């Protein structure tokens, strides 16, 4: 056995366990073939949450609770038999992209200097491109 197999399973955060339990309870209401007995749903939720923890994702309640809810809604629409955790993982939408950073504002004096330089180059008829050391202007 290698060391990775002996490592204890990570403990799911409470919010993750609650989301998985809630999603599974909604699936139980569908009475799908192959579903575990209703009295074992808490244990089933714990097993599913542990499976999700194996994904090596830095789970975040604000970002991931809505994704889990969407994945369970998607499963409810698509499945005809009780799903496996892998089906939930495949139904999990991507995280939204973080907001783009704003372009930095250039100081007005730097903008004015750049505009003066552009006007000088345009008025002199100099070819575009970087200045080369020792080149005549």
BAFI-3210 file (N, C-alpha, C; in Angstrom, 3 decimals, decimal comma, padded with zeros to 6 digits):
// residues 137
n [1|2|3|4|5|6|7|8|9|10|11|12|13|14|15|16|17|18|19|20|21|22|23|24|25|26|27|28|29|30|31|32|33|34|35|36|37|38|39|40|41|42|43|44|45|46|47|48|49|50|51|52|53|54|55|56|57|58|59|60|61|62|63|64|65|66|67|68|69|70|71|72|73|74|75|76|77|78|79|80|81|82|83|84|85|86|87|88|89|90|91|92|93|94|95|96|97|98|99|100|101|102|103|104|105|106|107|108|109|110|111|112|113|114|115|116|117|118|119|120|121|122|123|124|125|126|127|128|129|130|131|132|133|134|135|136|137]
n.u [000,848|000,453|001,435|-000,518|-002,888|-003,277|-003,800|-005,975|-009,415|-010,384|-012,244|-015,449|-016,614|-019,238|-021,245|-021,016|-021,692|-024,355|-025,469|-025,167|-026,687|-029,222|-029,648|-029,665|-031,898|-033,916|-033,700|-034,487|-037,176|-038,018|-038,274|-036,594|-035,477|-033,170|-032,478|-031,101|-032,287|-034,484|-033,864|-031,134|-030,040|-028,624|-026,149|-025,449|-025,207|-022,977|-021,023|-021,041|-020,247|-017,672|-016,570|-016,631|-014,781|-012,426|-011,755|-009,887|-010,386|-010,516|-012,931|-015,566|-018,047|-019,626|-019,061|-019,420|-021,740|-024,045|-023,336|-023,403|-026,127|-027,212|-026,157|-027,459|-030,086|-029,878|-029,304|-031,744|-033,397|-032,298|-031,730|-032,738|-032,398|-031,075|-028,374|-024,728|-021,966|-020,144|-021,733|-022,906|-020,627|-019,929|-022,101|-021,670|-021,467|-019,005|-016,943|-017,772|-015,969|-013,444|-013,917|-012,773|-009,723|-009,485|-008,287|-005,276|-005,208|-003,570|-001,363|-002,360|-000,308|001,516|000,034|-000,337|002,343|002,906|001,112|002,154|004,627|003,749|002,534|004,784|006,278|004,537|004,344|007,002|007,363|008,622|009,372|007,172|007,810|010,189|012,663|016,008|019,140|021,348|020,193|019,120|016,760]
n.v [-001,191|002,229|005,458|007,399|006,007|005,388|007,713|009,688|010,335|013,560|015,798|016,830|020,231|021,639|023,068|021,971|019,301|019,730|020,808|018,657|016,709|017,933|018,029|015,280|014,467|015,712|014,231|011,729|012,157|011,773|009,073|007,145|004,282|002,075|003,698|004,408|003,218|005,485|006,026|005,866|008,068|010,168|008,970|008,286|010,852|011,752|010,038|010,821|013,512|013,138|011,948|014,138|015,752|014,506|015,548|017,496|020,242|023,602|024,082|026,427|028,051|030,272|030,397|027,767|026,484|027,375|026,165|023,433|023,168|023,745|021,598|019,402|020,061|019,761|017,028|015,991|016,505|014,990|012,262|008,784|006,750|006,091|008,192|008,120|009,495|010,427|011,266|013,567|015,121|015,436|016,971|019,333|022,761|025,017|027,205|030,657|033,080|035,104|038,619|040,901|042,723|046,238|048,566|050,260|053,658|056,162|058,713|062,132|063,885|062,152|061,147|063,520|064,055|061,832|062,305|064,718|063,776|061,981|063,824|065,325|063,363|062,762|065,256|065,561|063,680|061,321|057,834|055,258|053,415|052,094|054,252|054,199|053,881|056,510|057,095|059,400|062,027]
n.w [000,000|-000,772|000,602|000,082|000,029|002,649|003,898|005,890|005,076|003,961|006,027|005,263|004,961|006,995|005,575|003,014|003,407|004,200|001,833|000,052|001,382|001,312|-001,482|-002,100|-000,626|-002,072|-004,408|-003,443|-003,173|-005,743|-006,066|-007,411|-009,315|-007,761|-005,661|-002,432|000,801|002,464|005,128|005,198|004,029|005,254|005,852|003,255|002,167|003,591|002,554|-000,136|000,128|001,124|-001,140|-002,872|-001,584|-002,258|-004,675|-004,569|-004,469|-003,469|-001,623|-001,403|000,312|-000,589|-003,335|-004,222|-003,200|-004,700|-007,137|-006,542|-005,943|-008,463|-009,905|-008,703|-009,406|-012,172|-012,344|-011,398|-013,520|-015,578|-014,873|-014,666|-013,029|-009,724|-009,028|-009,216|-007,305|-009,228|-011,348|-010,316|-010,066|-012,767|-013,562|-012,287|-012,558|-013,993|-012,044|-011,771|-013,700|-012,213|-011,459|-013,926|-013,786|-013,393|-015,801|-015,131|-014,141|-015,867|-014,761|-015,216|-016,077|-017,250|-019,387|-020,842|-021,528|-023,160|-025,248|-026,242|-027,186|-029,162|-030,915|-031,631|-032,982|-035,070|-036,364|-037,179|-039,100|-038,634|-038,880|-037,607|-034,595|-032,191|-030,722|-031,824|-030,317|-030,986|-033,404|-035,914|-035,628]
ca.u [000,000|001,241|001,057|-001,742|-004,042|-003,417|-004,136|-007,396|-010,259|-010,625|-013,580|-016,165|-017,187|-020,656|-022,105|-020,960|-022,513|-025,759|-025,890|-025,283|-027,841|-030,442|-029,806|-030,051|-033,281|-034,797|-033,690|-035,293|-038,581|-038,327|-038,479|-035,903|-034,967|-031,810|-032,197|-030,907|-033,415|-034,561|-033,225|-029,672|-029,639|-027,596|-024,891|-025,174|-024,729|-021,608|-020,153|-020,942|-019,442|-016,283|-016,141|-016,373|-013,547|-011,301|-011,492|-008,792|-010,883|-010,639|-014,369|-015,934|-019,511|-020,247|-018,889|-019,733|-023,095|-024,939|-022,949|-023,931|-027,581|-027,471|-025,842|-028,549|-031,257|-029,599|-029,494|-033,170|-033,998|-031,691|-031,550|-033,883|-032,007|-030,321|-027,048|-023,487|-021,317|-019,494|-022,717|-023,010|-019,398|-020,028|-023,147|-021,246|-021,033|-017,731|-017,026|-017,734|-014,653|-013,336|-014,068|-011,547|-009,105|-009,636|-007,045|-004,785|-005,327|-002,279|-001,412|-002,602|000,937|002,113|-000,787|-000,016|003,686|002,812|000,439|003,128|005,604|003,079|002,373|006,107|006,634|003,655|004,728|008,351|007,363|009,460|008,665|006,756|008,678|010,992|013,888|017,245|020,217|022,193|019,463|018,741|015,317]
ca.v [000,000|003,463|006,395|008,124|005,174|005,340|009,053|009,765|011,138|014,911|015,995|017,875|021,314|021,435|023,592|021,025|018,165|020,155|020,935|017,314|016,069|018,537|017,581|013,869|014,366|016,042|013,089|010,676|012,473|011,305|007,615|006,559|002,919|001,991|004,643|003,767|003,451|006,867|006,167|005,886|009,236|010,936|008,270|008,451|012,233|011,821|009,348|011,675|014,685|012,672|011,780|015,481|016,246|013,881|016,283|018,440|021,589|024,456|024,344|027,717|028,055|031,310|030,088|026,396|026,044|027,507|025,193|022,135|023,208|023,648|020,234|018,520|020,359|019,154|015,585|015,693|016,584|014,059|010,858|007,886|005,839|006,754|008,499|007,946|010,795|010,855|011,995|014,907|015,837|015,831|017,996|020,528|023,827|025,675|028,416|031,879|033,719|036,258|039,877|041,390|043,876|047,483|049,125|051,322|055,026|056,839|060,080|063,085|064,436|061,136|061,138|064,742|063,890|060,868|062,979|065,661|062,976|061,510|064,974|065,650|062,345|062,924|066,486|065,447|062,708|060,182|056,555|054,697|052,394|052,566|054,996|053,431|054,740|057,104|057,370|060,814|062,296]
ca.w [000,000|-000,744|001,680|-000,270|000,353|004,100|004,372|006,260|004,192|004,492|006,602|004,513|005,777|007,307|004,505|001,897|003,830|004,178|000,433|-000,521|002,017|000,757|-002,862|-002,097|-000,137|-003,200|-005,327|-002,819|-003,462|-007,096|-005,983|-008,555|-009,130|-007,258|-004,577|-001,125|001,709|002,952|006,438|005,050|003,233|005,974|005,623|001,819|001,985|004,116|001,596|-001,327|000,484|001,167|-002,532|-003,400|-000,967|-002,942|-005,914|-004,320|-004,750|-002,280|-001,590|-000,827|000,419|-001,423|-004,759|-004,605|-002,839|-005,862|-008,157|-006,132|-006,114|-009,910|-010,334|-008,273|-010,258|-013,474|-012,185|-011,254|-014,858|-016,527|-014,491|-014,555|-011,953|-008,670|-009,566|-008,455|-007,119|-010,477|-012,160|-009,728|-010,415|-014,182|-013,693|-011,551|-013,469|-013,697|-011,227|-012,591|-013,789|-011,307|-012,186|-014,559|-013,141|-014,128|-016,329|-014,246|-014,656|-015,995|-014,240|-016,307|-016,617|-018,130|-020,600|-021,593|-022,094|-024,258|-026,366|-026,820|-027,932|-030,379|-031,821|-032,147|-033,975|-036,231|-037,057|-037,741|-040,183|-038,255|-039,026|-036,318|-034,022|-031,063|-031,021|-031,727|-029,813|-032,009|-034,659|-036,087|-035,684]
c.u [000,879|000,668|-000,237|-002,984|-004,299|-003,830|-005,618|-008,154|-010,454|-012,066|-014,275|-016,645|-018,699|-021,570|-022,151|-021,824|-024,001|-026,283|-026,099|-026,497|-029,152|-030,699|-030,243|-031,486|-034,268|-034,831|-034,499|-036,767|-038,992|-038,592|-037,865|-035,500|-033,514|-031,495|-031,992|-032,134|-033,350|-033,844|-031,701|-029,170|-028,572|-026,224|-024,480|-024,620|-023,292|-020,634|-019,971|-020,075|-017,966|-015,740|-015,819|-015,071|-012,308|-010,937|-010,353|-009,167|-010,895|-012,099|-014,653|-017,456|-020,152|-020,176|-019,477|-021,112|-024,060|-024,611|-023,483|-025,449|-027,949|-027,211|-026,947|-029,819|-031,091|-029,792|-030,977|-033,871|-033,529|-031,764|-032,864|-033,643|-031,229|-028,888|-025,910|-022,866|-020,648|-020,465|-022,927|-021,797|-019,447|-021,059|-022,757|-020,792|-019,676|-017,972|-017,040|-016,328|-014,598|-013,477|-012,717|-011,022|-009,289|-008,271|-006,571|-004,918|-003,929|-002,408|-001,569|-001,320|001,629|001,346|-000,441|001,354|003,655|002,142|001,368|004,155|004,987|002,913|003,708|006,515|005,802|004,070|006,093|008,409|008,219|008,680|008,266|007,755|009,493|012,216|015,077|018,330|021,087|021,476|019,079|017,230|015,080]
c.v [001,235|004,419|007,129|007,328|005,138|006,679|009,109|010,676|012,524|015,045|017,116|018,987|021,109|021,925|022,622|019,810|018,524|020,276|019,570|016,607|016,618|018,085|016,127|013,679|014,713|014,900|011,925|010,907|012,007|009,799|006,896|005,109|002,965|002,928|003,893|004,012|004,869|007,046|006,166|007,119|010,067|010,294|008,381|009,841|012,374|011,169|010,193|012,901|014,303|012,469|013,136|016,052|015,657|014,615|017,281|019,856|022,350|024,899|025,633|027,807|029,059|030,958|028,736|025,891|026,222|026,512|023,808|022,082|023,059|022,233|019,262|018,783|019,698|017,642|015,227|015,691|015,428|012,579|010,087|006,816|006,639|006,972|008,096|009,327|011,321|011,632|013,412|015,739|016,295|016,936|019,318|021,610|024,393|026,860|029,624|032,470|034,884|037,550|040,343|042,601|045,104|047,928|050,208|052,679|055,643|058,242|061,067|063,653|063,443|061,054|062,345|064,619|062,922|061,500|063,984|064,915|062,446|062,638|065,339|064,659|062,499|064,147|066,363|064,479|061,494|058,891|056,016|053,638|052,960|053,342|054,064|054,364|055,217|057,417|058,831|060,924|063,566]
c.w [000,000|000,301|001,376|000,101|001,849|004,704|004,734|005,296|004,795|004,983|005,838|005,444|005,934|006,191|003,321|002,203|003,767|002,741|-000,208|000,069|001,460|-000,676|-002,937|-001,607|-001,247|-004,218|-004,766|-003,132|-004,855|-007,145|-007,184|-008,281|-008,656|-006,114|-003,268|-000,245|002,298|004,282|006,357|004,298|003,945|005,763|004,151|001,543|002,473|003,136|000,336|-001,039|000,580|-000,242|-003,158|-002,838|-001,639|-004,239|-005,773|-004,786|-003,434|-002,229|-000,837|-000,834|-000,529|-002,902|-005,137|-004,197|-004,014|-006,982|-007,821|-006,306|-007,591|-010,409|-009,912|-009,088|-011,629|-013,406|-012,139|-012,608|-015,743|-016,148|-014,450|-013,500|-010,923|-009,161|-008,632|-008,280|-008,390|-011,367|-011,627|-010,125|-011,874|-014,393|-013,037|-012,530|-013,046|-012,778|-012,148|-012,590|-012,811|-012,101|-012,736|-013,789|-014,015|-014,647|-015,386|-014,926|-014,693|-015,424|-015,401|-016,910|-017,551|-019,445|-021,461|-022,248|-023,273|-025,472|-027,036|-027,679|-029,226|-031,383|-032,448|-033,243|-035,239|-037,051|-037,734|-038,907|-039,879|-038,429|-037,651|-035,857|-032,894|-031,533|-030,900|-031,233|-030,975|-033,310|-034,697|-036,159|-036,414]
res [x|x|x|x|x|x|x|x|x|x|x|x|x|x|x|x|x|x|x|x|x|x|x|x|x|x|x|x|x|x|x|x|x|x|x|x|x|x|x|x|x|x|x|x|x|x|x|x|x|x|x|x|x|x|x|x|x|x|x|x|x|x|x|x|x|x|x|x|x|x|x|x|x|x|x|x|x|x|x|x|x|x|x|x|x|x|x|x|x|x|x|x|x|x|x|x|x|x|x|x|x|x|x|x|x|x|x|x|x|x|x|x|x|x|x|x|x|x|x|x|x|x|x|x|x|x|x|x|x|x|x|x|x|x|x|x|x]
***
